[in-house]
Amino acid sequence: MKFKINNIFIRFPNNKIINECFDFWSRHDSNIKATLPTGLTASQRDFSHWLGEGRWKNHKKWFEIGEQHYKMFKELVSISNCNLSFDTMIEWGPGGGSNAIAFSRKFQTYYGVDISVANLMECEKQLQKNNYKGFRQVLFNDLNDKILIDIIHEPVSFFLSTAVFQHFPSKEYGARVLKIIYQILDNNGIALIQIRYDNGSSLFRHKKINYTKNVATFTSYKIDEFWDLLIELGFSPLLCKLNTENNYAYYFIQKIL
């Protein structure tokens, strides 16, 4: 089994938290062989939704992740009146591939952007089991939008990111990711983004120090704060749905010039 990875790599010498974030998710990646998609710790594999690991030993529960988000995608299509062909999509943080399995039946080309080699390889392994040939790996260790745009040449009609923004090293990092996606997403393209929302409690409040200790809930936004950020960056937010059990907010978004 051969894996090809588009590698973007520039360190952030003056940003301790970003480097701590990158080190957490890729600390073992230097030891990974090209044919061996392993290397993360058990807790990291659980965080990243690897089939058969941690909470995802329950295979039904693992498949339901992708199916839930695919159902949201279909709702987003209906409320946006988007008439694009939906040939190409990007998932920022595909992890173990539960979303990719669900969405691969719709999209011919599937770009997975992640800062972990192990996650990209695991996601591709799951897709290859389903004989899906359209997965494109992008190892992203920089916030240089021009580099990413150079890799992704075709129009992108859909962007997906779930259980990822909460692990970003800062709100500003999340905003920069959104700026990149705005440039890549086709006009009238749509996006589904889930964040962890800040309800004022100490657990879900936005953090600025001790990334490794607080990785599960490090970055959060007020519900209206993220909505306003999307508008500021040029997106048209259409709907926001809340899951109050784990403080998840799902934003249904469209890019309209």
Secondary structure in CASP SS format (residue, H / E / C, confidence):
PFRMAT SS
TARGET T0000
AUTHOR 0000-0000-0000
METHOD secondary structure of the structure
MODEL  1
M C 1.00
K C 1.00
F C 1.00
K C 1.00
I E 1.00
N E 1.00
N E 1.00
I E 1.00
F E 1.00
I C 1.00
R C 1.00
F C 1.00
P C 1.00
N C 1.00
N C 1.00
K H 1.00
I H 1.00
I H 1.00
N H 1.00
E H 1.00
C H 1.00
F H 1.00
D H 1.00
F H 1.00
W H 1.00
S H 1.00
R C 1.00
H C 1.00
D H 1.00
S H 1.00
N H 1.00
I C 1.00
K C 1.00
A C 1.00
T C 1.00
L C 1.00
P C 1.00
T C 1.00
G C 1.00
L C 1.00
T C 1.00
A H 1.00
S H 1.00
Q H 1.00
R H 1.00
D H 1.00
F H 1.00
S C 1.00
H C 1.00
W C 1.00
L C 1.00
G C 1.00
E C 1.00
G H 1.00
R H 1.00
W H 1.00
K H 1.00
N C 1.00
H H 1.00
K H 1.00
K H 1.00
W H 1.00
F H 1.00
E H 1.00
I H 1.00
G H 1.00
E H 1.00
Q H 1.00
H H 1.00
Y H 1.00
K H 1.00
M H 1.00
F H 1.00
K H 1.00
E H 1.00
L H 1.00
V H 1.00
S H 1.00
I H 1.00
S H 1.00
N C 1.00
C C 1.00
N C 1.00
L C 1.00
S C 1.00
F C 1.00
D C 1.00
T E 1.00
M E 1.00
I E 1.00
E E 1.00
W E 1.00
G C 1.00
P C 1.00
G C 1.00
G C 1.00
G C 1.00
S H 1.00
N H 1.00
A H 1.00
I H 1.00
A H 1.00
F H 1.00
S C 1.00
R C 1.00
K C 1.00
F C 1.00
Q C 1.00
T E 1.00
Y E 1.00
Y E 1.00
G E 1.00
V E 1.00
D E 1.00
I C 1.00
S C 1.00
V H 1.00
A H 1.00
N H 1.00
L H 1.00
M H 1.00
E H 1.00
C H 1.00
E H 1.00
K H 1.00
Q H 1.00
L H 1.00
Q H 1.00
K H 1.00
N C 1.00
N C 1.00
Y C 1.00
K C 1.00
G C 1.00
F E 1.00
R E 1.00
Q E 1.00
V E 1.00
L E 1.00
F E 1.00
N E 1.00
D C 1.00
L C 1.00
N C 1.00
D H 1.00
K H 1.00
I H 1.00
L H 1.00
I H 1.00
D H 1.00
I H 1.00
I C 1.00
H C 1.00
E C 1.00
P C 1.00
V E 1.00
S E 1.00
F E 1.00
F E 1.00
L E 1.00
S E 1.00
T C 1.00
A C 1.00
V C 1.00
F H 1.00
Q H 1.00
H H 1.00
F C 1.00
P C 1.00
S C 1.00
K H 1.00
E H 1.00
Y H 1.00
G H 1.00
A H 1.00
R H 1.00
V H 1.00
L H 1.00
K H 1.00
I H 1.00
I H 1.00
Y H 1.00
Q H 1.00
I H 1.00
L E 1.00
D E 1.00
N E 1.00
N E 1.00
G E 1.00
I E 1.00
A E 1.00
L E 1.00
I E 1.00
Q E 1.00
I E 1.00
R E 1.00
Y E 1.00
D C 1.00
N C 1.00
G C 1.00
S C 1.00
S C 1.00
L C 1.00
F C 1.00
R C 1.00
H C 1.00
K C 1.00
K C 1.00
I C 1.00
N C 1.00
Y C 1.00
T C 1.00
K C 1.00
N C 1.00
V H 1.00
A H 1.00
T H 1.00
F C 1.00
T C 1.00
S C 1.00
Y E 1.00
K C 1.00
I H 1.00
D H 1.00
E H 1.00
F H 1.00
W H 1.00
D H 1.00
L H 1.00
L H 1.00
I H 1.00
E H 1.00
L C 1.00
G C 1.00
F E 1.00
S E 1.00
P E 1.00
L E 1.00
L E 1.00
C E 1.00
K E 1.00
L E 1.00
N E 1.00
T C 1.00
E C 1.00
N C 1.00
N C 1.00
Y E 1.00
A E 1.00
Y E 1.00
Y E 1.00
F E 1.00
I E 1.00
Q E 1.00
K E 1.00
I C 1.00
L C 1.00
END
